[in-house]
Amino acid sequence: MNILVVDDEADVRPLFEQRFRKEIRKGEVRFSFALSGEEAFAYLEQHPSEVVLILSDINMPGMSGIELLRQIRQRYNSPPPVIMMITAYSDQENYQQAMKYGANDFLTKPLDFSRLKDKLKTLAF
């Protein structure tokens, strides 16, 4: 399963690589990282059928996670990637916008990695 993690904080990469080291080593999961919505959208255009799941932060400079979600849903019908939105703010407005634009799930920071792994297992492990 190829997962694209979109977050403007660079320290997210080593955190995911450490928390998923067993799954990465077994070849069950592969991560790609984008530091902005624009970078994520460009990655998807270059690798349209590779990404199975997108984990995107909502609050980022430039293109927000909500705008990224909206553009992905407008552009990619099949195969539609599963998109989980991540935010440090669990406010209703972000949640409602994420659901309105087709998010599959909504997670809050700090991420509960055990819960995330459980969710991923239901997708494809």
The first five atom37 places (N, CA, C, CB, O) and aatype in JSON, in Angstrom:
{
  "aatype": [12, 2, 9, 10, 19, 19, 3, 3, 6, 0, 3, 19, 1, 14, 10, 13, 6, 5, 1, 13, 1, 11, 6, 9, 1, 11, 7, 6, 19, 1, 13, 15, 13, 0, 10, 15, 7, 6, 6, 0, 13, 0, 18, 10, 6, 5, 8, 14, 15, 6, 19, 19, 10, 9, 10, 15, 3, 9, 2, 12, 14, 7, 12, 15, 7, 9, 6, 10, 10, 1, 5, 9, 1, 5, 1, 18, 2, 15, 14, 14, 14, 19, 9, 12, 12, 9, 16, 0, 18, 15, 3, 5, 6, 2, 18, 5, 5, 0, 12, 11, 18, 7, 0, 2, 3, 13, 10, 16, 11, 14, 10, 3, 13, 15, 1, 10, 11, 3, 11, 10, 11, 16, 10, 0, 13],
  "atom_mask": [
    [1, 1, 1, 1, 1],
    [1, 1, 1, 1, 1],
    [1, 1, 1, 1, 1],
    [1, 1, 1, 1, 1],
    [1, 1, 1, 1, 1],
    [1, 1, 1, 1, 1],
    [1, 1, 1, 1, 1],
    [1, 1, 1, 1, 1],
    [1, 1, 1, 1, 1],
    [1, 1, 1, 1, 1],
    [1, 1, 1, 1, 1],
    [1, 1, 1, 1, 1],
    [1, 1, 1, 1, 1],
    [1, 1, 1, 1, 1],
    [1, 1, 1, 1, 1],
    [1, 1, 1, 1, 1],
    [1, 1, 1, 1, 1],
    [1, 1, 1, 1, 1],
    [1, 1, 1, 1, 1],
    [1, 1, 1, 1, 1],
    [1, 1, 1, 1, 1],
    [1, 1, 1, 1, 1],
    [1, 1, 1, 1, 1],
    [1, 1, 1, 1, 1],
    [1, 1, 1, 1, 1],
    [1, 1, 1, 1, 1],
    [1, 1, 1, 0, 1],
    [1, 1, 1, 1, 1],
    [1, 1, 1, 1, 1],
    [1, 1, 1, 1, 1],
    [1, 1, 1, 1, 1],
    [1, 1, 1, 1, 1],
    [1, 1, 1, 1, 1],
    [1, 1, 1, 1, 1],
    [1, 1, 1, 1, 1],
    [1, 1, 1, 1, 1],
    [1, 1, 1, 0, 1],
    [1, 1, 1, 1, 1],
    [1, 1, 1, 1, 1],
    [1, 1, 1, 1, 1],
    [1, 1, 1, 1, 1],
    [1, 1, 1, 1, 1],
    [1, 1, 1, 1, 1],
    [1, 1, 1, 1, 1],
    [1, 1, 1, 1, 1],
    [1, 1, 1, 1, 1],
    [1, 1, 1, 1, 1],
    [1, 1, 1, 1, 1],
    [1, 1, 1, 1, 1],
    [1, 1, 1, 1, 1],
    [1, 1, 1, 1, 1],
    [1, 1, 1, 1, 1],
    [1, 1, 1, 1, 1],
    [1, 1, 1, 1, 1],
    [1, 1, 1, 1, 1],
    [1, 1, 1, 1, 1],
    [1, 1, 1, 1, 1],
    [1, 1, 1, 1, 1],
    [1, 1, 1, 1, 1],
    [1, 1, 1, 1, 1],
    [1, 1, 1, 1, 1],
    [1, 1, 1, 0, 1],
    [1, 1, 1, 1, 1],
    [1, 1, 1, 1, 1],
    [1, 1, 1, 0, 1],
    [1, 1, 1, 1, 1],
    [1, 1, 1, 1, 1],
    [1, 1, 1, 1, 1],
    [1, 1, 1, 1, 1],
    [1, 1, 1, 1, 1],
    [1, 1, 1, 1, 1],
    [1, 1, 1, 1, 1],
    [1, 1, 1, 1, 1],
    [1, 1, 1, 1, 1],
    [1, 1, 1, 1, 1],
    [1, 1, 1, 1, 1],
    [1, 1, 1, 1, 1],
    [1, 1, 1, 1, 1],
    [1, 1, 1, 1, 1],
    [1, 1, 1, 1, 1],
    [1, 1, 1, 1, 1],
    [1, 1, 1, 1, 1],
    [1, 1, 1, 1, 1],
    [1, 1, 1, 1, 1],
    [1, 1, 1, 1, 1],
    [1, 1, 1, 1, 1],
    [1, 1, 1, 1, 1],
    [1, 1, 1, 1, 1],
    [1, 1, 1, 1, 1],
    [1, 1, 1, 1, 1],
    [1, 1, 1, 1, 1],
    [1, 1, 1, 1, 1],
    [1, 1, 1, 1, 1],
    [1, 1, 1, 1, 1],
    [1, 1, 1, 1, 1],
    [1, 1, 1, 1, 1],
    [1, 1, 1, 1, 1],
    [1, 1, 1, 1, 1],
    [1, 1, 1, 1, 1],
    [1, 1, 1, 1, 1],
    [1, 1, 1, 1, 1],
    [1, 1, 1, 0, 1],
    [1, 1, 1, 1, 1],
    [1, 1, 1, 1, 1],
    [1, 1, 1, 1, 1],
    [1, 1, 1, 1, 1],
    [1, 1, 1, 1, 1],
    [1, 1, 1, 1, 1],
    [1, 1, 1, 1, 1],
    [1, 1, 1, 1, 1],
    [1, 1, 1, 1, 1],
    [1, 1, 1, 1, 1],
    [1, 1, 1, 1, 1],
    [1, 1, 1, 1, 1],
    [1, 1, 1, 1, 1],
    [1, 1, 1, 1, 1],
    [1, 1, 1, 1, 1],
    [1, 1, 1, 1, 1],
    [1, 1, 1, 1, 1],
    [1, 1, 1, 1, 1],
    [1, 1, 1, 1, 1],
    [1, 1, 1, 1, 1],
    [1, 1, 1, 1, 1],
    [1, 1, 1, 1, 1],
    [1, 1, 1, 1, 1]
  ],
  "atom_positions": [
    [[0.84, -1.17, 0.0], [0.0, 0.0, 0.0], [0.89, 1.24, 0.0], [-0.96, 0.0, 1.22], [1.75, 1.39, 0.87]],
    [[0.68, 2.11, -0.98], [1.45, 3.35, -1.04], [0.64, 4.47, -0.39], [1.82, 3.72, -2.52], [-0.49, 4.75, -0.79]],
    [[1.22, 5.09, 0.62], [0.56, 6.15, 1.37], [1.31, 7.46, 1.17], [0.49, 5.79, 2.88], [2.53, 7.53, 1.34]],
    [[0.56, 8.49, 0.8], [1.12, 9.83, 0.64], [0.75, 10.63, 1.88], [0.61, 10.53, -0.67], [-0.43, 10.84, 2.16]],
    [[1.75, 11.08, 2.62], [1.54, 11.89, 3.82], [1.82, 13.34, 3.45], [2.45, 11.41, 5.02], [2.9, 13.67, 2.95]],
    [[0.83, 14.2, 3.69], [0.95, 15.62, 3.33], [0.92, 16.44, 4.61], [-0.19, 16.05, 2.35], [-0.11, 16.51, 5.29]],
    [[2.05, 17.06, 4.93], [2.13, 17.88, 6.15], [3.28, 18.85, 5.99], [2.33, 16.99, 7.43], [4.35, 18.49, 5.5]],
    [[3.06, 20.1, 6.39], [4.11, 21.11, 6.22], [5.2, 20.99, 7.28], [3.5, 22.5, 6.27], [6.2, 21.71, 7.21]],
    [[5.04, 20.11, 8.26], [6.08, 19.9, 9.27], [7.01, 18.77, 8.84], [5.45, 19.6, 10.67], [6.57, 17.63, 8.68]],
    [[8.27, 19.08, 8.66], [9.24, 18.09, 8.16], [9.47, 16.94, 9.14], [10.57, 18.77, 7.87], [9.88, 15.86, 8.72]],
    [[9.22, 17.14, 10.43], [9.48, 16.07, 11.41], [8.44, 14.95, 11.35], [9.5, 16.66, 12.81], [8.56, 13.97, 12.08]],
    [[7.44, 15.08, 10.5], [6.44, 14.04, 10.35], [7.05, 12.8, 9.69], [5.24, 14.56, 9.51], [6.72, 11.67, 10.04]],
    [[7.96, 13.02, 8.73], [8.56, 11.89, 8.0], [9.27, 10.89, 8.92], [9.55, 12.41, 6.97], [8.93, 9.71, 8.89]],
    [[10.25, 11.32, 9.75], [10.91, 10.34, 10.61], [9.95, 9.69, 11.61], [12.05, 11.01, 11.36], [10.14, 8.54, 12.0]],
    [[8.93, 10.41, 12.01], [7.94, 9.86, 12.94], [7.2, 8.68, 12.29], [6.94, 10.96, 13.38], [7.08, 7.62, 12.9]],
    [[6.7, 8.87, 11.08], [6.0, 7.79, 10.37], [6.94, 6.63, 10.08], [5.39, 8.32, 9.07], [6.56, 5.47, 10.25]],
    [[8.16, 6.94, 9.64], [9.11, 5.87, 9.31], [9.47, 5.05, 10.54], [10.38, 6.47, 8.69], [9.68, 3.85, 10.44]],
    [[9.53, 5.69, 11.7], [9.84, 4.98, 12.94], [8.63, 4.14, 13.4], [10.25, 5.98, 14.04], [8.78, 2.98, 13.78]],
    [[7.44, 4.74, 13.36], [6.24, 4.05, 13.85], [5.81, 2.9, 12.95], [5.1, 5.03, 13.97], [5.14, 1.97, 13.41]],
    [[6.18, 2.94, 11.66], [5.79, 1.89, 10.71], [6.99, 1.09, 10.22], [5.07, 2.51, 9.52], [6.94, 0.47, 9.16]],
    [[8.09, 1.09, 11.0], [9.31, 0.44, 10.5], [9.1, -1.05, 10.18], [10.43, 0.59, 11.51], [9.64, -1.54, 9.19]],
    [[8.34, -1.77, 11.0], [8.1, -3.21, 10.74], [7.32, -3.39, 9.44], [7.32, -3.86, 11.91], [7.67, -4.24, 8.61]],
    [[6.28, -2.61, 9.25], [5.45, -2.72, 8.05], [6.23, -2.32, 6.81], [4.19, -1.85, 8.19], [6.06, -2.92, 5.74]],
    [[7.1, -1.32, 6.94], [7.94, -0.89, 5.81], [8.93, -2.0, 5.46], [8.7, 0.43, 6.15], [9.11, -2.33, 4.29]],
    [[9.56, -2.57, 6.49], [10.54, -3.63, 6.26], [9.9, -4.85, 5.6], [11.18, -4.03, 7.59], [10.52, -5.49, 4.74]],
    [[8.66, -5.17, 5.98], [7.96, -6.32, 5.4], [7.41, -6.01, 4.0], [6.81, -6.75, 6.32], [6.92, -6.91, 3.31]],
    [[7.49, -4.75, 3.59], [6.98, -4.37, 2.28], [5.46, -4.21, 2.25], [0.0, 0.0, 0.0], [4.87, -4.15, 1.17]],
    [[4.83, -4.13, 3.41], [3.38, -3.98, 3.47], [2.93, -2.56, 3.16], [2.88, -4.39, 4.85], [1.81, -2.33, 2.69]],
    [[3.82, -1.62, 3.43], [3.45, -0.22, 3.24], [4.66, 0.57, 2.74], [2.9, 0.39, 4.57], [5.8, 0.29, 3.11]],
    [[4.38, 1.56, 1.89], [5.42, 2.44, 1.39], [4.91, 3.87, 1.54], [5.8, 2.11, -0.11], [3.77, 4.16, 1.2]],
    [[5.76, 4.74, 2.06], [5.36, 6.13, 2.28], [6.03, 7.06, 1.28], [5.7, 6.55, 3.7], [7.2, 6.88, 0.92]],
    [[5.27, 8.04, 0.85], [5.81, 9.19, 0.12], [5.37, 10.39, 0.94], [5.28, 9.25, -1.4], [4.35, 10.35, 1.64]],
    [[6.14, 11.46, 0.86], [5.85, 12.64, 1.68], [5.81, 13.89, 0.83], [6.89, 12.79, 2.81], [6.61, 14.05, -0.1]],
    [[4.89, 14.78, 1.15], [4.79, 16.08, 0.49], [4.66, 17.12, 1.6], [3.57, 16.15, -0.51], [3.94, 16.91, 2.58]],
    [[5.36, 18.24, 1.43], [5.35, 19.28, 2.46], [4.28, 20.35, 2.23], [6.7, 19.94, 2.52], [4.18, 21.3, 3.01]],
    [[3.49, 20.2, 1.16], [2.43, 21.17, 0.88], [1.36, 20.51, 0.03], [3.0, 22.43, 0.17], [1.57, 19.45, -0.56]],
    [[0.2, 21.16, -0.02], [-0.87, 20.67, -0.88], [-0.47, 20.69, -2.34], [0.0, 0.0, 0.0], [-0.79, 19.77, -3.1]],
    [[0.24, 21.75, -2.73], [0.7, 21.86, -4.12], [1.64, 20.71, -4.49], [1.4, 23.22, -4.35], [1.53, 20.12, -5.56]],
    [[2.58, 20.41, -3.58], [3.54, 19.32, -3.82], [2.8, 17.98, -3.9], [4.61, 19.28, -2.7], [3.14, 17.13, -4.72]],
    [[1.8, 17.79, -3.06], [1.02, 16.55, -3.07], [0.27, 16.4, -4.39], [0.04, 16.52, -1.88], [0.24, 15.31, -4.97]],
    [[-0.34, 17.48, -4.85], [-1.1, 17.43, -6.1], [-0.17, 17.11, -7.27], [-1.84, 18.76, -6.34], [-0.53, 16.33, -8.15]],
    [[1.01, 17.72, -7.27], [2.0, 17.45, -8.33], [2.43, 15.98, -8.29], [3.24, 18.37, -8.18], [2.59, 15.35, -9.33]],
    [[2.63, 15.44, -7.08], [3.01, 14.04, -6.93], [1.92, 13.14, -7.51], [3.26, 13.69, -5.43], [2.22, 12.17, -8.22]],
    [[0.67, 13.45, -7.22], [-0.44, 12.64, -7.73], [-0.51, 12.69, -9.26], [-1.77, 13.12, -7.14], [-0.83, 11.69, -9.9]],
    [[-0.21, 13.84, -9.83], [-0.23, 13.94, -11.29], [0.86, 13.08, -11.91], [-0.06, 15.4, -11.73], [0.67, 12.54, -13.0]],
    [[2.0, 12.95, -11.23], [3.1, 12.14, -11.75], [2.92, 10.64, -11.45], [4.41, 12.62, -11.16], [3.46, 9.81, -12.18]],
    [[2.18, 10.3, -10.41], [1.98, 8.91, -10.0], [0.49, 8.64, -9.77], [2.79, 8.59, -8.71], [0.1, 8.27, -8.66]],
    [[-0.35, 8.81, -10.79], [-1.8, 8.79, -10.59], [-2.37, 7.5, -10.03], [-2.45, 9.08, -11.86], [-3.33, 7.54, -9.26]],
    [[-1.83, 6.35, -10.38], [-2.45, 5.11, -9.92], [-1.71, 4.45, -8.77], [-2.55, 4.13, -11.07], [-2.11, 3.38, -8.3]],
    [[-0.63, 5.06, -8.3], [0.16, 4.45, -7.24], [-0.39, 4.69, -5.85], [1.56, 4.97, -7.31], [-0.32, 3.81, -4.99]],
    [[-0.95, 5.86, -5.62], [-1.35, 6.25, -4.27], [-2.69, 5.62, -3.9], [-1.43, 7.77, -4.14], [-3.7, 5.83, -4.59]],
    [[-2.69, 4.85, -2.81], [-3.9, 4.19, -2.34], [-4.56, 5.02, -1.24], [-3.57, 2.78, -1.83], [-5.78, 5.07, -1.12]],
    [[-3.72, 5.67, -0.44], [-4.22, 6.42, 0.71], [-3.46, 7.74, 0.84], [-4.09, 5.59, 2.01], [-2.25, 7.79, 0.65]],
    [[-4.19, 8.79, 1.17], [-3.59, 10.09, 1.44], [-3.93, 10.48, 2.86], [-4.07, 11.17, 0.42], [-5.1, 10.49, 3.25]],
    [[-2.91, 10.82, 3.64], [-3.09, 11.36, 4.98], [-2.68, 12.82, 4.89], [-2.25, 10.58, 6.09], [-1.5, 13.12, 4.71]],
    [[-3.63, 13.72, 5.0], [-3.31, 15.14, 4.79], [-3.66, 15.99, 5.99], [-4.02, 15.66, 3.57], [-4.76, 15.91, 6.55]],
    [[-2.69, 16.82, 6.36], [-2.94, 17.85, 7.36], [-3.92, 18.85, 6.74], [-1.59, 18.56, 7.82], [-3.96, 19.0, 5.52]],
    [[-4.69, 19.51, 7.57], [-5.63, 20.51, 7.05], [-4.99, 21.89, 6.99], [-6.88, 20.56, 7.92], [-5.08, 22.57, 5.97]],
    [[-4.34, 22.3, 8.07], [-3.8, 23.65, 8.15], [-2.36, 23.71, 7.64], [-3.87, 24.17, 9.59], [-1.42, 23.34, 8.35]],
    [[-2.21, 24.17, 6.39], [-0.89, 24.32, 5.78], [-0.86, 25.64, 5.04], [-0.56, 23.13, 4.83], [-1.9, 26.1, 4.56]],
    [[0.32, 26.25, 4.92], [0.41, 27.47, 4.12], [0.15, 27.14, 2.65], [1.8, 28.14, 4.28], [0.4, 26.02, 2.21]],
    [[-0.35, 28.1, 1.9], [-0.67, 27.84, 0.5], [-1.97, 27.06, 0.42], [0.0, 0.0, 0.0], [-2.96, 27.43, 1.05]],
    [[-1.95, 25.98, -0.35], [-3.14, 25.14, -0.51], [-3.41, 24.37, 0.78], [-2.96, 24.17, -1.7], [-2.57, 23.58, 1.23]],
    [[-4.56, 24.59, 1.37], [-4.91, 23.87, 2.61], [-5.25, 22.42, 2.28], [-6.1, 24.56, 3.34], [-5.47, 22.07, 1.12]],
    [[-5.31, 21.6, 3.3], [-5.7, 20.21, 3.11], [-7.11, 20.08, 2.57], [0.0, 0.0, 0.0], [-7.39, 19.18, 1.78]],
    [[-8.0, 20.98, 2.99], [-9.39, 20.96, 2.5], [-9.42, 21.26, 1.0], [-10.26, 21.99, 3.27], [-10.14, 20.61, 0.25]],
    [[-8.62, 22.25, 0.57], [-8.56, 22.58, -0.85], [-7.94, 21.44, -1.65], [-7.75, 23.88, -1.07], [-8.4, 21.13, -2.75]],
    [[-6.9, 20.81, -1.11], [-6.29, 19.64, -1.76], [-7.33, 18.54, -1.92], [-5.07, 19.11, -0.93], [-7.47, 17.97, -3.01]],
    [[-8.07, 18.25, -0.87], [-9.13, 17.24, -0.9], [-10.14, 17.57, -2.0], [-9.83, 17.14, 0.47], [-10.5, 16.7, -2.8]],
    [[-10.6, 18.81, -2.03], [-11.6, 19.24, -3.01], [-11.08, 19.02, -4.45], [-11.96, 20.73, -2.79], [-11.8, 18.5, -5.3]],
    [[-9.83, 19.43, -4.69], [-9.26, 19.29, -6.03], [-9.06, 17.83, -6.43], [-7.94, 20.04, -6.12], [-9.28, 17.46, -7.58]],
    [[-8.62, 17.01, -5.46], [-8.43, 15.58, -5.77], [-9.76, 14.94, -6.13], [-7.78, 14.83, -4.56], [-9.85, 14.2, -7.11]],
    [[-10.79, 15.23, -5.36], [-12.11, 14.64, -5.62], [-12.69, 15.11, -6.95], [-13.08, 14.98, -4.49], [-13.43, 14.37, -7.61]],
    [[-12.38, 16.34, -7.36], [-12.86, 16.83, -8.65], [-12.12, 16.16, -9.81], [-12.69, 18.36, -8.74], [-12.69, 15.91, -10.87]],
    [[-10.85, 15.87, -9.59], [-10.0, 15.41, -10.7], [-9.92, 13.89, -10.84], [-8.63, 15.95, -10.52], [-9.9, 13.38, -11.96]],
    [[-9.87, 13.16, -9.72], [-9.61, 11.72, -9.77], [-10.85, 10.92, -9.38], [-8.44, 11.36, -8.85], [-11.23, 10.86, -8.21]],
    [[-11.47, 10.32, -10.39], [-12.63, 9.49, -10.11], [-12.26, 8.05, -9.86], [-13.61, 9.56, -11.25], [-12.79, 7.4, -8.95]],
    [[-11.33, 7.54, -10.66], [-10.94, 6.15, -10.46], [-9.46, 5.98, -10.72], [-11.75, 5.22, -11.37], [-8.95, 6.55, -11.68]],
    [[-8.73, 5.23, -9.91], [-9.25, 4.74, -8.64], [-9.23, 5.9, -7.63], [-8.4, 3.53, -8.12], [-8.24, 6.62, -7.53]],
    [[-10.32, 6.07, -6.9], [-10.31, 7.17, -5.94], [-9.45, 6.82, -4.73], [-11.74, 7.52, -5.49], [-9.69, 5.8, -4.08]],
    [[-8.46, 7.64, -4.43], [-7.67, 7.32, -3.23], [-8.5, 7.55, -1.97], [-6.38, 8.18, -3.19], [-9.37, 8.42, -1.93]],
    [[-8.23, 6.76, -0.96], [-8.84, 6.99, 0.35], [-8.13, 8.21, 0.94], [-8.72, 5.7, 1.3], [-6.9, 8.27, 0.93]],
    [[-8.88, 9.16, 1.45], [-8.27, 10.37, 1.99], [-8.7, 10.56, 3.45], [-8.66, 11.61, 1.14], [-9.89, 10.65, 3.76]],
    [[-7.69, 10.61, 4.33], [-7.93, 10.87, 5.75], [-7.34, 12.23, 6.07], [-7.31, 9.74, 6.65], [-6.16, 12.49, 5.8]],
    [[-8.14, 13.09, 6.64], [-7.69, 14.42, 7.01], [-7.17, 14.4, 8.45], [-8.84, 15.46, 6.84], [-7.72, 13.72, 9.31]],
    [[-6.11, 15.17, 8.68], [-5.49, 15.23, 10.01], [-5.41, 16.69, 10.44], [-4.07, 14.57, 10.02], [-4.99, 17.54, 9.66]],
    [[-5.81, 16.96, 11.67], [-5.71, 18.33, 12.16], [-5.45, 18.37, 13.65], [-6.98, 19.1, 11.83], [-5.83, 17.47, 14.4]],
    [[-4.8, 19.43, 14.06], [-4.57, 19.63, 15.5], [-5.82, 20.23, 16.13], [-3.35, 20.56, 15.74], [-5.96, 20.26, 17.36]],
    [[-6.72, 20.68, 15.29], [-7.95, 21.32, 15.79], [-9.15, 20.48, 15.41], [-8.1, 22.76, 15.22], [-9.48, 20.35, 14.24]],
    [[-9.8, 19.91, 16.4], [-10.94, 19.04, 16.11], [-12.24, 19.83, 16.1], [-11.03, 17.9, 17.14], [-13.22, 19.45, 16.74]],
    [[-12.24, 20.95, 15.36], [-13.44, 21.78, 15.34], [-14.45, 21.27, 14.31], [-13.07, 23.22, 15.04], [-14.09, 20.63, 13.33]],
    [[-15.7, 21.56, 14.56], [-16.8, 21.1, 13.71], [-16.69, 21.62, 12.29], [-18.11, 21.53, 14.31], [-17.0, 20.9, 11.34]],
    [[-16.25, 22.87, 12.13], [-16.21, 23.45, 10.79], [-15.26, 22.67, 9.87], [-15.78, 24.92, 10.86], [-15.62, 22.33, 8.75]],
    [[-14.04, 22.38, 10.36], [-13.09, 21.59, 9.56], [-13.66, 20.21, 9.26], [-11.74, 21.46, 10.28], [-13.56, 19.72, 8.14]],
    [[-14.26, 19.59, 10.28], [-14.84, 18.25, 10.11], [-15.93, 18.28, 9.04], [-15.4, 17.72, 11.45], [-15.95, 17.44, 8.14]],
    [[-16.85, 19.24, 9.14], [-17.95, 19.32, 8.17], [-17.45, 19.59, 6.77], [-18.94, 20.41, 8.59], [-17.95, 19.01, 5.8]],
    [[-16.45, 20.47, 6.63], [-15.88, 20.75, 5.3], [-15.22, 19.5, 4.74], [-14.87, 21.91, 5.37], [-15.39, 19.18, 3.56]],
    [[-14.45, 18.81, 5.57], [-13.76, 17.59, 5.12], [-14.76, 16.55, 4.63], [-12.89, 17.01, 6.25], [-14.55, 15.93, 3.58]],
    [[-15.82, 16.36, 5.36], [-16.84, 15.37, 4.97], [-17.58, 15.83, 3.7], [-17.84, 15.14, 6.12], [-17.88, 15.02, 2.83]],
    [[-17.86, 17.11, 3.62], [-18.57, 17.67, 2.46], [-17.78, 17.41, 1.17], [-18.8, 19.18, 2.64], [-18.37, 17.11, 0.13]],
    [[-16.46, 17.53, 1.24], [-15.64, 17.35, 0.05], [-15.16, 15.92, -0.15], [-14.45, 18.26, 0.12], [-14.34, 15.66, -1.03]],
    [[-15.66, 14.99, 0.65], [-15.4, 13.57, 0.37], [-14.28, 12.92, 1.15], [0.0, 0.0, 0.0], [-13.73, 11.92, 0.69]],
    [[-13.93, 13.45, 2.31], [-12.92, 12.77, 3.13], [-13.49, 11.44, 3.62], [-12.47, 13.67, 4.35], [-14.68, 11.33, 3.91]],
    [[-12.63, 10.44, 3.71], [-13.06, 9.14, 4.21], [-12.97, 9.04, 5.73], [-12.24, 8.04, 3.59], [-13.64, 8.22, 6.35]],
    [[-12.13, 9.88, 6.32], [-11.95, 9.84, 7.77], [-11.34, 11.15, 8.22], [-11.05, 8.64, 8.18], [-10.86, 11.95, 7.41]],
    [[-11.37, 11.38, 9.53], [-10.89, 12.63, 10.11], [-10.15, 12.28, 11.4], [-12.07, 13.64, 10.38], [-10.76, 11.74, 12.33]],
    [[-8.86, 12.57, 11.47], [-8.04, 12.22, 12.63], [-7.51, 13.49, 13.28], [-6.88, 11.29, 12.23], [-7.32, 14.51, 12.6]],
    [[-7.26, 13.44, 14.59], [-6.72, 14.61, 15.27], [-5.29, 14.34, 15.75], [-7.62, 15.02, 16.45], [-4.92, 13.21, 16.05]],
    [[-4.52, 15.41, 15.81], [-3.14, 15.34, 16.32], [-3.18, 15.53, 17.83], [-2.22, 16.42, 15.65], [-4.08, 16.22, 18.32]],
    [[-2.27, 14.96, 18.58], [-1.24, 14.04, 18.1], [-1.89, 12.73, 17.64], [-0.2, 13.76, 19.21], [-2.84, 12.24, 18.24]],
    [[-1.35, 12.18, 16.56], [-1.9, 10.96, 15.98], [-1.76, 9.79, 16.92], [-1.21, 10.66, 14.67], [-0.72, 9.59, 17.56]],
    [[-2.81, 9.01, 17.01], [-2.78, 7.75, 17.74], [-2.39, 6.69, 16.7], [-4.2, 7.42, 18.46], [-3.23, 6.24, 15.92]],
    [[-1.12, 6.3, 16.69], [-0.62, 5.41, 15.65], [-1.22, 4.01, 15.71], [0.88, 5.3, 15.73], [-1.37, 3.36, 14.68]],
    [[-1.58, 3.52, 16.91], [-2.22, 2.2, 17.0], [-3.59, 2.25, 16.32], [-2.37, 1.75, 18.49], [-3.97, 1.33, 15.59]],
    [[-4.31, 3.33, 16.56], [-5.62, 3.5, 15.94], [-5.48, 3.64, 14.42], [-6.35, 4.73, 16.53], [-6.27, 3.07, 13.66]],
    [[-4.48, 4.39, 13.98], [-4.24, 4.56, 12.56], [-3.92, 3.22, 11.91], [-3.1, 5.56, 12.32], [-4.45, 2.9, 10.84]],
    [[-3.06, 2.42, 12.54], [-2.72, 1.1, 11.99], [-3.95, 0.21, 11.89], [-1.64, 0.42, 12.85], [-4.11, -0.52, 10.92]],
    [[-4.82, 0.27, 12.89], [-6.07, -0.5, 12.84], [-6.92, -0.08, 11.64], [-6.87, -0.32, 14.15], [-7.47, -0.93, 10.94]],
    [[-7.01, 1.22, 11.41], [-7.79, 1.72, 10.27], [-7.17, 1.25, 8.95], [-7.87, 3.26, 10.31], [-7.88, 0.88, 8.02]],
    [[-5.83, 1.27, 8.87], [-5.15, 0.87, 7.63], [-5.36, -0.62, 7.36], [-3.64, 1.18, 7.71], [-5.49, -1.02, 6.2]],
    [[-5.4, -1.43, 8.4], [-5.6, -2.87, 8.22], [-6.95, -3.15, 7.55], [-5.52, -3.6, 9.58], [-7.07, -4.09, 6.77]],
    [[-7.96, -2.34, 7.87], [-9.26, -2.56, 7.25], [-9.23, -2.19, 5.76], [-10.34, -1.75, 7.97], [-10.1, -2.61, 5.0]],
    [[-8.24, -1.41, 5.36], [-8.14, -1.0, 3.96], [-7.46, -2.05, 3.09], [-7.4, 0.3, 3.86], [-7.99, -2.45, 2.05]],
    [[-6.26, -2.5, 3.52], [-5.54, -3.35, 2.56], [-4.36, -4.16, 3.05], [-5.07, -2.52, 1.5], [-3.78, -4.9, 2.25]],
    [[-3.97, -4.08, 4.29], [-2.74, -4.82, 4.69], [-2.82, -6.27, 4.34], [-2.5, -4.68, 6.17], [-1.88, -7.02, 4.61]]
  ]
}
